[in-house]
Amino acid sequence: MSDYSPGPLRAPTLAPGASGATGQGSGSRSFLSRLSSVASVAARDEDEEMSEGPKSKIFTDDELVPGPEMNDVQKLGQALSKERGTPAILDWEAELVGLLLDKLEQQGKMMTTLRADPSTSEEEHFRLVLVQTEMERGKWLIRSYVRARLHKIEKFAQYIAATPEMHSRLSGAELSHARRYADLVGQHYSSSVLDSLPDWLRRLDEGGAVPMVAQPNLAQPVLVYIRQDCGEIALEGDEVAELTKGSTHLVRYDLVERWVQLGWAEVL
């Protein structure tokens, strides 16, 4: 499965010397400065309505243009790659997803305000279309990340529900869904097959040579790129592999699981 890693959310920048708008008043200001002004008004209105609630971070001029500090989208792209490339479900990126959703919501409000402004020029409307396209790319990335996790949750629902160590990796909604899904699957098995079997054959357990409850195969091979020196790992036989920075390896996931979770190794 190919991974799509969209670039950072950004607004198109004006060419040198261009005003970005025509007309008088607010229409003569640059496009980014108008976005900043609308953001300030939106933030003030929100503070008045929810003075006791948490304040949401909004886009600034520096965040709307490409820059090294705007790396949250890239981080979520890496999280999506890890989630798709690893057999086990990883920790839920709550802070990162929440930050992106908040920024998308705030920028959507700014877009609505500028579109309704009669002083917005035709050129600015075209630029708003480009900004909307970048927002859709960010939304696609969030949806893909959630769907990748949902696929694993439903595949290993019974194992996740019965393993307390896995609960901390899921969000509250994900854990609730895993438990309900496991209950539904168990009821379906009972009504369609298990109720017709003797009592000693009705139980779904993990004993025996072949586990009856699906669980992640941690011995699955993964392709990893080493971002920091991780030392040596023992392979089959007497062989060892040196995980040096900048190297790429095809190894079993359980051998590099902790390095992947720490971010020292990136799943390709």
C-alpha positions as CSV (number, residue, x, y, z in Angstrom):
1,M,0.0,0.0,0.0
2,S,1.5,3.3,-1.0
3,D,1.6,6.1,1.6
4,Y,0.6,9.6,0.7
5,S,2.2,12.3,2.9
6,P,0.7,15.7,2.1
7,G,2.7,18.8,2.7
8,P,2.0,21.4,5.4
9,L,-1.2,23.4,5.3
10,R,-0.4,26.8,3.8
11,A,-1.9,29.7,2.1
12,P,-0.6,30.9,-1.2
13,T,1.9,33.7,-0.8
14,L,1.7,36.9,-2.8
15,A,4.3,37.7,-5.5
16,P,6.7,40.6,-4.6
17,G,5.1,43.9,-5.1
18,A,1.6,42.5,-5.4
19,S,-1.1,43.9,-3.1
20,G,-3.3,40.8,-3.3
21,A,-6.5,42.9,-3.5
22,T,-8.1,45.8,-5.3
23,G,-10.3,48.5,-4.1
24,Q,-10.4,50.7,-1.0
25,G,-10.4,50.0,2.7
26,S,-9.7,46.4,3.9
27,G,-9.6,45.3,0.3
28,S,-6.2,47.1,-0.2
29,R,-4.4,45.1,2.4
30,S,-2.5,41.9,1.7
31,F,-4.3,38.6,1.7
32,L,-2.3,37.2,4.7
33,S,-2.8,40.3,6.7
34,R,-6.6,40.1,6.2
35,L,-6.5,36.5,7.2
36,S,-4.7,37.5,10.4
37,S,-7.2,40.2,11.1
38,V,-10.1,37.8,10.6
39,A,-8.4,35.4,12.9
40,S,-8.0,38.0,15.6
41,V,-11.7,38.9,15.4
42,A,-12.7,35.2,15.5
43,A,-10.5,34.6,18.5
44,R,-11.9,37.6,20.4
45,D,-15.5,36.5,19.7
46,E,-14.7,33.0,20.8
47,D,-13.1,34.3,24.0
48,E,-16.2,36.4,24.8
49,E,-18.5,33.4,24.3
50,M,-16.3,30.9,26.1
51,S,-14.3,32.9,28.6
52,E,-14.0,30.0,31.0
53,G,-13.3,27.3,28.3
54,P,-9.9,26.3,26.8
55,K,-8.6,28.7,24.2
56,S,-7.9,27.2,20.8
57,K,-4.7,28.0,18.9
58,I,-5.4,29.6,15.5
59,F,-3.3,30.2,12.5
60,T,-0.8,33.1,12.4
61,D,1.0,34.6,9.4
62,D,4.0,32.5,10.1
63,E,2.0,29.3,10.3
64,L,0.1,30.0,7.1
65,V,3.3,30.2,5.0
66,P,5.6,27.2,4.7
67,G,8.2,27.1,7.4
68,P,10.2,24.6,9.5
69,E,7.9,25.2,12.5
70,M,4.8,24.0,10.6
71,N,5.5,20.3,10.9
72,D,2.4,18.9,12.6
73,V,1.0,17.7,9.3
74,Q,4.3,16.0,8.5
75,K,4.2,14.4,11.9
76,L,0.7,13.0,11.3
77,G,1.9,11.7,7.9
78,Q,4.7,9.8,9.7
79,A,2.1,8.5,12.2
80,L,0.0,7.2,9.3
81,S,3.0,5.5,7.7
82,K,3.8,3.8,11.0
83,E,0.2,2.7,11.6
84,R,-0.1,1.2,8.1
85,G,3.3,-0.5,8.2
86,T,3.2,-2.1,11.6
87,P,1.2,-5.2,12.6
88,A,0.3,-3.9,16.1
89,I,-1.8,-0.8,16.9
90,L,0.3,2.1,18.1
91,D,-0.4,4.9,20.6
92,W,-3.2,7.3,19.6
93,E,-1.8,10.7,18.6
94,A,-4.4,12.6,20.6
95,E,-2.5,15.9,20.9
96,L,-1.5,16.0,17.3
97,V,-4.9,15.1,15.9
98,G,-6.6,17.6,18.2
99,L,-4.2,20.4,17.2
100,L,-4.9,19.8,13.5
101,L,-8.6,19.6,13.9
102,D,-8.6,22.8,15.9
103,K,-6.5,24.6,13.2
104,L,-8.8,23.3,10.4
105,E,-11.9,24.6,12.3
106,Q,-10.4,28.0,12.9
107,Q,-9.2,28.3,9.3
108,G,-12.6,27.2,8.1
109,K,-14.2,30.1,10.0
110,M,-11.7,32.6,8.5
111,M,-12.5,31.2,5.0
112,T,-16.3,31.7,5.6
113,T,-15.7,35.3,6.8
114,L,-13.6,36.3,3.8
115,R,-15.9,34.7,1.3
116,A,-18.8,36.7,2.7
117,D,-16.8,40.0,2.7
118,P,-18.0,42.0,-0.3
119,S,-14.6,43.7,-0.5
120,T,-12.8,40.4,-1.3
121,S,-11.5,40.5,-4.8
122,E,-11.8,37.9,-7.5
123,E,-8.1,37.1,-7.1
124,E,-8.5,36.6,-3.4
125,H,-11.5,34.3,-4.1
126,F,-9.2,32.2,-6.3
127,R,-6.6,32.1,-3.5
128,L,-9.2,31.0,-1.1
129,V,-9.9,28.0,-3.4
130,L,-6.3,27.0,-3.1
131,V,-6.4,27.3,0.7
132,Q,-9.5,25.2,0.7
133,T,-7.7,22.5,-1.3
134,E,-4.8,22.5,1.3
135,M,-7.4,22.1,4.0
136,E,-9.0,19.1,2.2
137,R,-5.6,17.5,2.1
138,G,-5.3,17.8,5.8
139,K,-8.7,16.4,6.4
140,W,-7.9,13.4,4.1
141,L,-4.8,12.7,6.2
142,I,-6.8,12.7,9.5
143,R,-9.4,10.4,8.0
144,S,-6.8,8.0,6.6
145,Y,-5.1,7.8,10.0
146,V,-8.4,7.1,11.8
147,R,-9.4,4.5,9.2
148,A,-6.0,2.7,9.5
149,R,-6.5,2.4,13.2
150,L,-10.1,1.4,12.9
151,H,-9.1,-1.5,10.6
152,K,-6.7,-2.9,13.3
153,I,-9.2,-2.3,16.1
154,E,-11.9,-4.3,14.3
155,K,-9.5,-7.0,13.2
156,F,-8.1,-7.6,16.8
157,A,-11.2,-6.4,18.7
158,Q,-11.5,-9.5,20.9
159,Y,-7.7,-9.5,21.7
160,I,-7.8,-5.7,22.5
161,A,-10.8,-6.0,24.7
162,A,-9.3,-8.9,26.7
163,T,-5.8,-7.3,27.0
164,P,-5.6,-4.4,29.5
165,E,-2.1,-3.4,28.3
166,M,-3.6,-2.5,24.9
167,H,-6.2,-0.1,26.4
168,S,-3.8,2.7,27.0
169,R,-2.9,2.9,23.3
170,L,-6.5,3.7,22.3
171,S,-8.6,6.7,22.7
172,G,-11.8,6.5,24.8
173,A,-14.0,6.2,21.6
174,E,-11.7,3.6,20.1
175,L,-11.7,1.4,23.2
176,S,-15.5,1.7,23.5
177,H,-15.9,0.7,19.9
178,A,-13.5,-2.2,20.3
179,R,-15.5,-3.6,23.2
180,R,-18.8,-3.2,21.5
181,Y,-17.5,-4.8,18.3
182,A,-16.0,-7.7,20.2
183,D,-19.3,-8.3,21.9
184,L,-21.2,-8.3,18.6
185,V,-18.8,-10.7,17.1
186,G,-19.0,-13.0,20.1
187,Q,-22.8,-13.0,19.9
188,H,-22.7,-13.7,16.2
189,Y,-20.4,-16.7,16.7
190,S,-22.6,-18.0,19.5
191,S,-25.9,-17.8,17.6
192,S,-24.5,-19.1,14.4
193,V,-22.1,-21.8,15.4
194,L,-21.0,-22.2,19.1
195,D,-24.5,-22.8,20.6
196,S,-24.7,-25.9,18.4
197,L,-21.4,-27.4,19.8
198,P,-20.8,-29.2,23.1
199,D,-20.0,-27.0,26.1
200,W,-16.3,-27.9,26.1
201,L,-16.0,-26.6,22.5
202,R,-17.9,-23.3,22.9
203,R,-15.2,-21.3,24.5
204,L,-13.0,-19.0,22.5
205,D,-9.6,-19.0,24.1
206,E,-5.9,-18.6,23.1
207,G,-4.8,-22.0,24.2
208,G,-3.6,-24.6,21.8
209,A,-1.3,-24.6,18.9
210,V,-3.6,-22.3,16.8
211,P,-5.0,-19.3,18.8
212,M,-8.7,-18.8,18.2
213,V,-8.6,-15.1,18.9
214,A,-6.8,-13.0,16.3
215,Q,-3.9,-11.0,17.6
216,P,-1.1,-9.0,15.9
217,N,1.8,-11.0,14.4
218,L,4.8,-9.2,15.9
219,A,7.1,-11.4,13.9
220,Q,5.9,-9.8,10.7
221,P,8.8,-8.2,8.7
222,V,8.9,-4.5,8.3
223,L,11.1,-2.1,6.4
224,V,12.6,0.5,8.7
225,Y,14.8,3.6,8.2
226,I,17.0,4.3,11.2
227,R,17.0,7.9,12.3
228,Q,19.3,7.5,15.3
229,D,21.9,4.9,16.2
230,C,20.0,2.1,17.9
231,G,22.9,-0.4,18.5
232,E,22.8,-4.0,17.5
233,I,19.9,-6.5,17.3
234,A,20.2,-10.3,17.3
235,L,19.0,-12.0,14.2
236,E,18.4,-15.8,13.5
237,G,21.4,-17.9,14.3
238,D,24.5,-16.0,15.4
239,E,24.0,-13.0,13.0
240,V,23.6,-9.5,14.3
241,A,22.5,-6.3,12.5
242,E,23.9,-2.8,13.3
243,L,21.1,-0.2,13.3
244,T,23.2,2.8,12.4
245,K,21.7,6.2,11.6
246,G,20.7,6.5,7.9
247,S,20.6,2.8,7.3
248,T,17.6,0.8,6.1
249,H,16.7,-2.7,7.2
250,L,14.0,-5.4,6.6
251,V,13.6,-7.1,10.0
252,R,11.0,-8.6,12.3
253,Y,8.8,-6.0,13.9
254,D,9.3,-7.3,17.4
255,L,13.1,-6.6,17.1
256,V,12.6,-2.9,16.4
257,E,9.3,-2.3,18.1
258,R,10.7,-0.1,20.9
259,W,12.7,1.9,18.4
260,V,9.7,2.5,16.2
261,Q,7.7,3.7,19.3
262,L,10.4,6.0,20.3
263,G,10.7,7.5,16.8
264,W,14.3,6.4,16.4
265,A,13.2,4.1,13.5
266,E,10.7,5.0,10.8
267,V,8.5,2.4,9.1
268,L,8.6,2.8,5.3
